[in-house]
């Protein structure tokens, strides 16, 4: 097995995007923001490496994707894109299922490759044959990407792209229903700059009133709040853990710790007691022992579920917030029992196959 000889060699940190509140003006290319694992693909003949955002290869976890990349990519190239997983019944992306693909056991990796195969969505071309393309403007790289993927087929896809701001605004509204994460904008004359936030991303922003049911302390001290644990009541009246809010100035972390001490209780009658988890309730303890916990202490201090907090969030992943939420304000006017899933905005379903195929329209 000979080593790769490409003009760009792994690892390469992908180019990043900075959050903005609206679609930018100017000469831009707009693309769907895919909700998966960002990945740079290196192919040199029979050798394929699937890089990740943190620099560690993902190749061993996606054996089925390696074969598809060999069948669809040019013999020598470097592409930037996203690994995604289409969940049943085939109309939405499933990030939770994608996370399960990262498993230490080879037998489990093979089984999941058969049961939940992944796809790759390409959105930039960084090198082709012996040429480093990162110094070329994006509109040239995009045109070359379209040419090299003209004959490709699923599960390798070319992302949709438009220069029309109105079309991008429509995509922003529609594509969320297929599990996508917003819109990314790239200046047509931009060069590829690894690990630099030179792109723009626009994501959905909503608010929800949640029950405050616990907290974790900050790593800097046991008298500071690290994060507040949020809950929503389901149709059966069970308080489910839906996420956290944790971005506070250090002084505010101390103040919050003192403010919340009168609400501290024990686990005996708490909605997230171990017995409730064993009965199927979603609690903060669900992630304990998970390979995604990174060895973190996921213990928490239970609070009587008597306070309501309003938070900002972008979208849901199943029964929980996909990302960490942002604190808006306390809601003393809201009863905790009124904090249910029914308040959440449901995006209108949209055909994921249409999104995946839009790159060839």
N, C-alpha and C positions, 0 to 999 in steps of 0.2 A: 504494500500500500504506500504509494508515494505521497509526500506532503503536498498540500495545496500551494499553488503558485498563482495568486490573483493580485491585481493591482491594489486591492484593499483586503487586508487580512483580519480575521477575528482576533480579539473582540473589538467591535465598534459600538460606541454609545449612540443611540438614535437621536436624531434632531427632535426637539421638544416644542411644545406649544404653550403660550401664555393665555390665561383666561381673559376674555373680554365680554362685555355685556351685550354687544350687538355685532352683527355681521359687518366686517370692515369694508370701507369704500376703496375704490382704486382697482388696479389691474390684478385681480385675484382669481385663483382657482379654488372652488369650494368642493369639499368632499364630505361624505358621511363620516362621523366619528364612530369607529367600530369598538365594541366592548369585548375585548379579548386580551390576549398576551401579545404585546408589541414584540416584534421579532425581526431581526435582520438575517436573511438567508444567504449563505455562501455556497456556491456550487462550482466545483472544478471537476468535470467529468463524472466519475462515479462517486466522488467524495462530496457529501453534503453536510454542512453544519448549520443548525438552527440556533442562532444567537438570541439572547434575551436582553432586556433593558438593564439588568444588573451585571451583564457580562458573562454569566454562567450559561453554558450551552443547554438547550432543551432537547437536543437531538434524540436522546434515548427514550424520551417520554412519548414521542410521536412517530413510531416506526412506519405507520401507514402513510403519514404525510411525507416522509423522506422519499418513498417510492413515487408518490404523486408528483413531487417536485422534480424528480429526475425525468419523469415522463412529460413534463409541461414547460420546464424552464430551458433557456439556452444552455449549451454545454459549460460555458464559463461566464458566471455573472454574480453580482451581489444585488439583492433586492431588499427593500424595506417594506414591511407590511404588518399584518395582524393575524395571529392564529385565533380562530373563532370556532365555536361549536354550536351547531344547530340542534336545538332541543326538540323533543317530540311535542306536537305532531308535525314539526317542520316549519313552523311559521314565526319562530322567535329564536334569538340567540339565548344561550343558557350558560351564563358565566359560572354558576355553581358547579355544573357538570364539568366545565372546562377545568376548574380548579382540582377536581378529583383525578384528573389525568396525571398530575404530578405525584407519583407514588414510588416508594423505594423498591418495591418487589417487582422483579422482571415479569413474573407470571401474571401479576395484576396489570402491569402495563400492557402486556399482550392482549389480555382479556378486554380491557377498556378500549384498546385500539379497534377491536372488532365491534364492541357494543356501542361505543360513542365516538365514532371517527371524527377527526377535526378537519377543518378547512383552512385555507390560507388566502387572505385578501391582500393583493399587492397594491401599493400606492406610490412607490418611488423606485427608480433604477439608479444605483450608485456606481456600478461598474459593469462593463461588458467586454468580454474577451480580455485584451490587455490595456483597456482604457479606463482610467479613473474619471468618472463623470461628475463628481461632487462639485467641481468648479464651474460646471455649465449651469445656465439658468433653468429653473424648474420647467418652464414650458417646453424646452428641448428634451429634458429628461422624461417628461410625461409622454411626449410624442414617440420617443424611442421605446418606452415601456409598452405603449399600445401596440407597437409593431411586433415586439418580441413575444407578446402574449396573445397575438391575434388568433392563433390556432389552439390556445390552451382550453382546457375543459375542467369541470368540477372534479375534485374539490379545490382547484386553484382558480382564483377569480381576480379580475381587474376591478378595482374600486370605481364606482361612479364618480364623475367629476363634471362640474359646470362652471362657466365664467359668468353666468347670469345670476345676479343677486336675488332676484325674485324667485327663481327656481330653487336656489339654496334655502330661501325662507320657507318655501313649501316643503322641501325635504325635512327641514327642521321640525315642522309640525307633524308630518306624516310618518317619518321613519322611526320615531320613538316607539310606535306601535309594533315594530318588528324587533325591538330590543336594542336599538342603537342608542348612542350616547350623546348626540348633538351634531355639530358641524365643525370641521376644521377648514381654515382658510390659509392658502399659501400664496405669497406674492409671485407672480409669473417670472419675475427676473431674479428670484432668490436662489442663492447657492445653497448646497447642503452643508450645514454646519453641525457636526456631531455634538450632542450634549448642550446645545444652545437653544434657548427658547425664542426662535425666530418665526415660528408659525403662530396662528391664533386659533383659539377654540371657544365656541359658544355652546354652553350647556343649559339644559332646562333648570329652572329654579322655582321651587314651590315652597309652601309652608305647611306645617302640620302641628297640631296641639297634641303633646304626648304626656304620659304620666311619668313623673320622676320616681324611679323605684330603687335606686341604688347609686353607689359611686365607687370608683377606684381611686386610690391615692396616687399622687404624682411621684415620679422617680426621685425628685429632689428632696422629698421629706414626707413623713407620715401625717403632717398637719396641713397638707395642701391637696386640693382636689386635682386629680389627673383627668378624669372624665366622668360625666354624668350618664347613667344608664337609663335608656328610654323604653317605654312600653306602650302598646296599644291593645285594647280589648278586642278579641275576635267575636264571631257571631255566637259562640258558646259562653261568652262572659269570662274567658281565660285571658289573663294579661300576658301577652307575648313580648319578648325582648326584640326590639326592632333596630337597635343601634345605639350610638353614643354621640355626645357632643363634648368637645374637649379643648377648644381653642380659647383659653382665657389668659390674660396677663397674670404674672406671678402673684402680684398683690391680691388680685381678685380670687385667685385659687385659695389663698389663706382665708379671705373673707367668707368664701363659700363654705369652706370646711366648718367654720364656726357657726354659720347660719344653719347648716343642715344637721348639726349634732342633736337638736331636740327631736328629729325625725328618725334617728337611728333605732333600729329594732333588732330582734333576733330572727333566725330563719324558721322558727317553729310554725308561725302562721303567715309567713311571707309567700306571695304568689310564686316566687322563684325558688322555693325550697327544693331540696333534692327529690323529695317524693313527687313533686309536681313535674319535674323533668322526666322522671321515670314513667309518669302517666302520659308523656308526649308533649308537654308544654315546652315552648321555645324559651329557654332561659340563657343568661350569660355563660352558664356552665357548659353549654353545648360544644364550645370550641376547646374545652380542656382536653389535653392529650392530642389535639390535632397537629398534624405536621405544619399547619399554617400558623400555629401559635408561636412558633420560634422559641419555645421554652419559656415564654413569658408567664408571669404569675397572673392568672386570670381570675383570682379570687376577688370578691367585692364586698362592700359593706351594704347590707340591706337597709332600705328606708321604708317607713310606712308610706304607701302610695297615695299621698294626700295632696301633692303639689302638681301643678300642670305647667309645662314649659312649651313655648312656641319655638320651633326650629325651622331653618331653611334646609331643603334637601333637593337633590336633582332628580333622582328617580329610584324606583324600587327594584330589587332583585328578589323575586318571590315574595316572601313575607317580611322582608327587612329592607332597610335603607341600603342602597348599593355602596354609598360612601359615607364618611363621617359627616354629620350634620353641623350646622352653624347656629349658635344661640341667637335668638331674636329678643325674647322678653319672657318674663313670668306672666302667667294668665290666672290671677286669683279669681277672676270672674267665671272660670270654667270648672265644672265638676269633673273629677278624674274619670268617673263612669261614662262621661260623654266622649272620651277620647277613644274612638273606635276606628277600625279600618275604613268604615263607610265614608269618612271625611276626605279620603285620599282621592285625588283625581286619577281616573283610569284613562290612559292613552287609547285612542281608537286603534284597533288591530290593523296591521298593514302586512302585506304579503312579503315575507323575507326573500323569497325567490326573486321577486321583482327587483328588490334592492341589489341582490347579488348579481343579477343579470344586467343591471342598468349601466355597468361600465362598458358594455359592448354596444349600447344603443347609439 
